[in-house]
């Protein structure tokens, strides 16, 4: 296969040209997708305005079903944000160099999916205008929020995660923004000049940059794990059968990485086609991403099965009923579809032919994401339908309003993401250059005395100033 | 509560039994033998507490707001002769009724999960719901095992036709859209009874029988007994003691007694005791 992995002799100037071209001339599909997404966002906004004016009852939630797809969407999007961190931070710390051409868009995906997730509590809550009460702001009445509530932890976790992942994305982009600044004209020139913070590419700058970047990565990894554990404790801290599961935090983290990796594959194929990145987003990288996804899929499946087993052997009457009801009750279709999409379909990735076929992987990843969305739905809804109190047990399906807003969230995310890719370089130019350099035999020899090169560069700089 | 006050009184605030020294803890006992399922308690509750009536359609979609509801359960077949009535209804098959309202749990699952502390435990043992503070996250509702919390999914009070708003009870709030509400043991009555006692110079104590909840007042068979559980001579304490039900025990282990509390094995310590219905099947 000639284009299996990236060529070792791509010229650095060509990398710049290719990536910068993505800011100017995408395929027509870009505008079509953007238009569709914008229409979805408008529809969602209309649904939300209608719901705001009439009350949450129009979304068909009712008294035992206090929560539904708004919460499952929230968990889904927070989950999706996790593999951006996995790809950029964990793989950075473990020196996996194949992440380099794709980590930038994975990070952008992280940031935008948090932005999408953050909308859902606002849509979900009864009195939006009082939402700031969950933050411990200074108040003359000295009323505090309730620090025991997992929803409060959520508020802290999301704001922290959104800030730090935005910082991580931005700092990692500074050297590339400087390249853009040097080539751009018009409004772009102004934008990149401001954002690149006067990056000159000096050795001291690079050293400071590296340190900051690794430090942020070290901070982000435990943060990402704790964020989704906190989201899991929304359920695990309650006493509802089906939610009160001790293994939920690791289960949620594995699920988050799983759906996130699937989303990376989807966007990988999409970007590769739309922005003509065939030379950089190679089959080799897809192969490695697919292997990673497969490993995470197995971890998730293990945790899923062990959750069923621990409920089955717990001899808790309510939990037992809940589990049986999940597989045979009114929501059985959802549960079985989830098991098909998220447990059976990933085994396709065991085959090399599938891993090396971009469009096959595209469909596999879509199936996995559908499965993971259904997984979140079956966590939230069936326990409310068969709760402790038999008199209130009833089945409710999400109505038009909830489904419109769900679709709109996908539109909103894709819209933000596509705009990002049009304005900012979605492939990291400097890291791809490094990768090419490292893989080049000639470069490897040179790298052996990198400390000497560093010292020389610092000396030259000191001499200049 | 300011941070400095919180830190100064840290050990006091973290006491195991924070309200131990309080003179009052409201409790209830409901005799299911006496309950006929007539529903007058439900009506009284609607009238007393400004509960919106939502209409047939919204009732069907699960948006009704009955703080107190009568749950009807068809009798299980008892013995060979009853087996053929398995799918039948009244009059072939008997039913029993359980009035279900907020159980005012002492380990309430709803309290710790509210992000803004809109629901909290009062010194006299109630799960208070502060409507003004509620932001409508509905976590309390999902975590309530009895599902007795009702969310205002619509602006029901807007729909009251003109002169009828005169019927509303001025003693408590009319709740708006986006707020969770629930049974409070008619807290407005409890407050005014306390105030009346205080006017006569008795602080922190209300004589047994001086205050009745709306459901208790309207029950024709006097199935509902309400009062102060910390007063050993009150009717409700006597009822709890005579059926050997203890507040902090999670299973009552007494085969011969009728007293039990619903879902007490969940360790929520409900303040409402039910007396099991017994039938003479021989007759």
Interface residues (C-beta under 8 A of the other chain):
Chain A: X54 X55 X56 X57 X60 X61 X62 X63 X64 X65 X66 X67 X121 X124 X125 X126 X127 X130 X131 X133 X134 X142 X143 X144 X145 X146 X148 X149 X150 X151 X152 X155 X234 X237 X238 X239 X240 X384 X387 X388 X389 X391 X392 X394 X396
Chain B: X1 X2 X58 X61 X62 X63 X64 X69 X71 X73 X100 X109 X112 X113 X114 X115 X116 X117 X133 X134 X135 X136 X137 X138 X139 X141 X142 X143 X145 X146 X147 X149 X150 X151 X152 X153 X154 X155 X177 X178 X179 X180 X263 X266 X268
